[in-house]
Amino acid sequence: MTDAAISVRGIEKSYADLHVLRGVDFEVEKGSIFALLGSNGAGKTTMVRILSTLLQSDAGTATVQGVDVATDPVGVRERISLTGQFAAVDEILTGRENLVLVAKLRHLPDPGTVADELLATFRLTDAGARKVGTYSGGMRRRLDIAMSLVGHPEVIYLDEPTTGLDPEARIEVWDVVKELADTGTTVLLTTQYLDEAEHLADRIAILHEGRIIANDTLAGLTRLLPAAKVEYVEKRPTLQEIFLTLIGPSTGSGPQDRVAEPQNWVAEPQNWVAEPQNWVAEPVEASPTEEASA
């Protein structure tokens, strides 16, 4: 990859006899969303901590925007931002005060304007004067990501950003992540949710037991398994689709406006029924032994 924002080569990390990362390699293209997908304990957070200069690797190299995380940690920190698994916001302060505080810590001119612009970007202007303790989970996470963007970092790490969120809040965060990439920010997303990686990522790397076992686009990964042959399928909505359809948007009216027509969920069966003659085996001639016994 010629235009890599993040480059990882042979990264290893162990704690005593526990080998967490066993030679990890991947690259992240600038302005893309890269998902590091894996189950709990796969090493995702360890990898993010190394890329954030919070942890040193035992072997290998990693660069962010061409800056080595081991030899120039300060240079890396000037280019990145990290959002952890849980929102790091001050619940006593208002949303706007949280943003102003971070802008002042970064020594930015006109912190109030910085805060107001981010509140507008993340659709939090109306809630900006409220204490964060009154925010919903989705609003807190949006504010948390907004705080990460103070100072316009080139790369942002989102470590399992939707952990513990309800379906509506998850979709709010997904929308924010896609908007980040649209503005040119490089996003490294760690997640254990398959649908999240499928919905967001331009490229997906599967981390298993400390190794990358697959790294491709979603289309490329689907080619790893053969297509299933189906005679008939009645397409049913997922539980998430049902839930979101029934509750509707937060500004919606009565439930009669929220229920989707059931025929939208049922596919035409004739599209999946193969010609019956393809299923009939050719007649087999009886052997001489079978004819004699008959």
C-alpha positions as CSV (number, residue, x, y, z in Angstrom):
1,M,0.0,0.0,0.0
2,T,1.7,3.2,-1.1
3,D,-0.5,5.7,0.8
4,A,-0.5,4.2,4.3
5,A,-1.5,6.3,7.3
6,I,-0.6,3.4,9.6
7,S,2.0,0.7,8.9
8,V,2.6,-2.3,11.2
9,R,5.3,-4.9,10.7
10,G,6.0,-7.9,12.8
11,I,4.7,-6.5,16.1
12,E,5.0,-8.9,19.0
13,K,4.0,-8.5,22.7
14,S,4.1,-10.9,25.5
15,Y,3.4,-10.8,29.3
16,A,5.6,-13.5,30.9
17,D,4.4,-16.7,29.2
18,L,1.3,-15.1,27.6
19,H,1.9,-14.2,24.0
20,V,-0.6,-11.5,23.1
21,L,0.6,-10.5,19.7
22,R,2.6,-12.9,17.5
23,G,3.9,-11.0,14.6
24,V,1.1,-8.7,13.5
25,D,1.3,-7.0,10.0
26,F,-1.2,-4.6,8.4
27,E,-1.5,-1.2,6.8
28,V,-4.2,1.4,6.9
29,E,-4.9,3.6,3.9
30,K,-5.2,7.4,4.6
31,G,-8.8,8.5,4.9
32,S,-10.2,5.0,5.3
33,I,-12.0,3.0,8.0
34,F,-10.0,0.0,9.0
35,A,-11.6,-2.6,11.3
36,L,-9.5,-4.8,13.6
37,L,-12.0,-7.5,14.3
38,G,-11.5,-10.2,17.0
39,S,-13.0,-11.8,20.0
40,N,-12.2,-10.8,23.6
41,G,-8.6,-11.4,24.4
42,A,-7.5,-11.4,20.7
43,G,-5.0,-8.6,21.3
44,K,-7.0,-5.7,19.8
45,T,-6.6,-3.2,22.7
46,T,-2.9,-4.2,23.1
47,M,-2.3,-3.3,19.4
48,V,-4.1,0.1,19.9
49,R,-2.0,0.8,23.0
50,I,1.2,0.2,21.1
51,L,0.1,2.4,18.2
52,S,-0.9,5.1,20.8
53,T,2.6,5.0,22.3
54,L,1.1,3.8,25.6
55,L,2.8,0.5,25.5
56,Q,6.1,-0.7,23.9
57,S,6.2,-3.8,21.7
58,D,8.7,-6.5,22.2
59,A,9.6,-6.8,18.5
60,G,8.6,-5.3,15.2
61,T,8.0,-1.7,14.0
62,A,4.9,0.6,13.6
63,T,4.6,4.0,12.1
64,V,1.8,6.5,12.0
65,Q,1.9,9.1,9.2
66,G,5.5,8.0,8.7
67,V,6.5,8.6,12.3
68,D,7.8,5.7,14.3
69,V,5.9,5.0,17.5
70,A,9.0,3.7,19.4
71,T,11.6,6.3,18.4
72,D,9.3,9.4,18.2
73,P,6.3,9.0,20.5
74,V,5.8,12.7,20.9
75,G,5.5,13.1,17.1
76,V,3.0,10.3,17.0
77,R,0.8,11.8,19.7
78,E,0.6,15.1,17.8
79,R,-1.0,13.2,15.0
80,I,-3.5,10.9,16.7
81,S,-6.4,10.7,19.1
82,L,-7.7,7.8,21.1
83,T,-11.3,7.0,22.2
84,G,-11.4,4.1,24.6
85,Q,-14.1,1.5,25.3
86,F,-15.9,3.8,27.7
87,A,-16.7,7.5,27.3
88,A,-14.1,9.6,29.1
89,V,-16.2,12.6,29.8
90,D,-16.8,14.7,32.9
91,E,-20.4,14.2,33.9
92,I,-20.4,17.3,36.2
93,L,-19.5,19.7,33.4
94,T,-21.8,20.5,30.4
95,G,-21.1,19.2,27.0
96,R,-19.7,22.5,25.9
97,E,-17.5,22.9,29.0
98,N,-16.0,19.5,28.3
99,L,-15.0,20.6,24.8
100,V,-13.7,24.0,25.9
101,L,-11.6,22.2,28.6
102,V,-9.9,20.0,26.0
103,A,-9.3,22.9,23.6
104,K,-7.6,24.8,26.4
105,L,-5.5,21.9,27.3
106,R,-4.4,21.7,23.7
107,H,-3.6,25.5,23.8
108,L,-6.0,26.2,20.9
109,P,-7.1,29.8,20.2
110,D,-10.7,30.6,20.8
111,P,-11.8,27.4,22.7
112,G,-15.4,28.5,22.7
113,T,-15.6,28.6,18.9
114,V,-13.9,25.2,18.7
115,A,-16.5,23.8,21.1
116,D,-19.5,25.3,19.3
117,E,-18.3,23.9,15.9
118,L,-17.9,20.4,17.3
119,L,-21.3,20.5,19.0
120,A,-22.9,21.4,15.7
121,T,-21.0,18.7,13.8
122,F,-22.1,16.0,16.2
123,R,-25.7,17.3,16.5
124,L,-25.3,18.2,20.2
125,T,-25.9,22.0,20.0
126,D,-29.2,21.8,21.8
127,A,-27.7,19.7,24.6
128,G,-24.5,21.7,24.9
129,A,-25.6,23.6,28.0
130,R,-26.7,20.5,29.8
131,K,-24.6,18.5,32.2
132,V,-23.2,15.4,30.6
133,G,-24.7,13.3,33.5
134,T,-28.1,13.9,31.8
135,Y,-27.0,12.6,28.4
136,S,-28.0,9.2,26.9
137,G,-25.3,6.6,26.1
138,G,-25.2,7.6,22.4
139,M,-24.9,11.3,23.2
140,R,-22.0,10.6,25.6
141,R,-20.2,8.6,23.0
142,R,-20.7,11.3,20.4
143,L,-19.4,13.9,22.8
144,D,-16.4,11.6,23.6
145,I,-15.5,11.3,19.9
146,A,-16.0,15.1,19.5
147,M,-13.5,15.6,22.3
148,S,-11.1,13.3,20.5
149,L,-11.3,15.5,17.4
150,V,-10.3,18.8,19.1
151,G,-7.2,19.9,17.3
152,H,-8.0,18.0,14.1
153,P,-5.9,14.8,14.5
154,E,-5.0,13.0,11.3
155,V,-5.7,9.6,12.8
156,I,-8.2,8.5,15.3
157,Y,-8.4,5.1,17.2
158,L,-11.8,3.9,18.3
159,D,-11.4,1.0,20.7
160,E,-14.7,-0.8,20.7
161,P,-16.7,2.4,20.6
162,T,-20.2,0.9,20.8
163,T,-19.6,-1.4,23.8
164,G,-22.7,-1.3,26.0
165,L,-24.8,0.9,23.8
166,D,-28.4,0.2,22.7
167,P,-29.2,-0.3,19.0
168,E,-30.2,3.3,18.4
169,A,-27.0,4.7,20.1
170,R,-24.9,2.2,18.1
171,I,-26.3,3.6,14.8
172,E,-25.7,7.1,16.0
173,V,-22.0,6.3,16.5
174,W,-21.8,4.5,13.2
175,D,-23.0,7.6,11.4
176,V,-20.4,9.7,13.2
177,V,-17.6,7.3,12.2
178,K,-18.6,7.4,8.6
179,E,-18.7,11.2,8.7
180,L,-15.1,11.2,10.0
181,A,-13.8,9.2,7.1
182,D,-15.8,11.4,4.7
183,T,-13.8,14.4,6.0
184,G,-10.5,12.6,5.4
185,T,-9.8,11.4,8.9
186,T,-8.2,7.9,9.1
187,V,-10.1,5.7,11.5
188,L,-8.7,2.5,13.1
189,L,-11.7,0.8,14.7
190,T,-11.5,-2.3,16.9
191,T,-14.6,-4.3,17.4
192,Q,-15.9,-7.7,18.3
193,Y,-19.2,-7.0,16.5
194,L,-19.4,-8.6,13.1
195,D,-22.2,-6.4,11.9
196,E,-20.3,-3.3,12.9
197,A,-17.2,-4.2,10.9
198,E,-19.4,-5.2,8.0
199,H,-21.3,-1.9,8.1
200,L,-18.4,0.5,8.5
201,A,-15.1,-0.8,7.3
202,D,-13.4,-0.3,4.0
203,R,-11.1,-3.1,5.0
204,I,-11.2,-5.7,7.7
205,A,-8.4,-7.6,9.5
206,I,-9.3,-10.6,11.6
207,L,-7.1,-10.9,14.7
208,H,-7.1,-14.3,16.3
209,E,-4.9,-15.5,19.1
210,G,-2.4,-12.7,18.4
211,R,-2.1,-13.2,14.6
212,I,-3.8,-11.6,11.6
213,I,-5.5,-14.6,9.9
214,A,-7.3,-12.6,7.2
215,N,-7.1,-9.0,5.8
216,D,-9.2,-7.9,3.0
217,T,-12.3,-6.0,1.9
218,L,-15.7,-7.4,2.8
219,A,-16.1,-8.5,-0.8
220,G,-12.8,-10.3,-0.6
221,L,-13.6,-12.0,2.7
222,T,-16.9,-13.3,1.4
223,R,-15.1,-15.1,-1.4
224,L,-13.2,-17.2,1.2
225,L,-16.4,-19.3,1.6
226,P,-18.3,-21.0,-1.2
227,A,-21.8,-19.6,-2.0
228,A,-24.6,-21.6,-0.5
229,K,-27.1,-23.3,-2.7
230,V,-30.6,-22.5,-1.6
231,E,-33.9,-23.9,-2.9
232,Y,-36.2,-21.5,-1.1
233,V,-35.6,-18.7,1.4
234,E,-38.2,-16.5,3.1
235,K,-36.3,-13.4,4.0
236,R,-37.1,-12.4,7.5
237,P,-36.2,-9.1,9.2
238,T,-33.4,-9.1,11.7
239,L,-34.2,-8.4,15.3
240,Q,-32.4,-5.0,15.0
241,E,-34.6,-4.1,12.0
242,I,-37.7,-5.0,13.9
243,F,-36.7,-3.1,17.0
244,L,-35.8,0.1,15.1
245,T,-38.9,-0.1,12.9
246,L,-41.2,-0.4,15.8
247,I,-39.7,2.3,17.9
248,G,-39.3,4.6,14.9
249,P,-37.2,7.8,15.0
250,S,-37.2,9.8,18.2
251,T,-39.3,12.5,16.6
252,G,-41.8,10.1,15.1
253,S,-45.5,10.0,15.7
254,G,-47.8,7.1,16.7
255,P,-46.9,3.5,16.3
256,Q,-49.1,3.2,13.2
257,D,-46.5,5.2,11.3
258,R,-43.7,3.0,12.4
259,V,-44.7,-0.5,11.3
260,A,-43.3,-1.5,8.0
261,E,-45.4,-3.4,5.5
262,P,-44.7,-7.1,6.0
263,Q,-44.5,-7.7,2.3
264,N,-41.2,-5.8,2.2
265,W,-39.6,-8.6,4.2
266,V,-40.8,-11.5,2.1
267,A,-38.8,-12.2,-1.1
268,E,-40.4,-13.6,-4.2
269,P,-39.9,-17.3,-3.8
270,Q,-39.7,-18.0,-7.6
271,N,-36.4,-16.2,-7.7
272,W,-34.8,-18.9,-5.6
273,V,-36.4,-22.1,-7.0
274,A,-34.3,-24.0,-9.4
275,E,-35.7,-25.8,-12.4
276,P,-37.0,-29.1,-11.1
277,Q,-35.3,-31.1,-13.9
278,N,-32.0,-30.2,-12.4
279,W,-32.8,-32.2,-9.3
280,V,-33.8,-35.5,-11.1
281,A,-31.1,-38.0,-11.3
282,E,-30.5,-39.9,-14.5
283,P,-32.1,-43.4,-14.5
284,V,-29.6,-46.1,-13.8
285,E,-29.7,-49.3,-15.8
286,A,-30.1,-52.5,-13.8
287,S,-27.0,-54.8,-13.7
288,P,-27.3,-58.4,-15.1
289,T,-27.3,-59.7,-11.5
290,E,-30.3,-57.5,-10.6
291,E,-32.2,-58.6,-13.8
292,A,-31.6,-62.3,-13.0
293,S,-32.8,-62.0,-9.4
294,A,-35.9,-60.1,-10.7
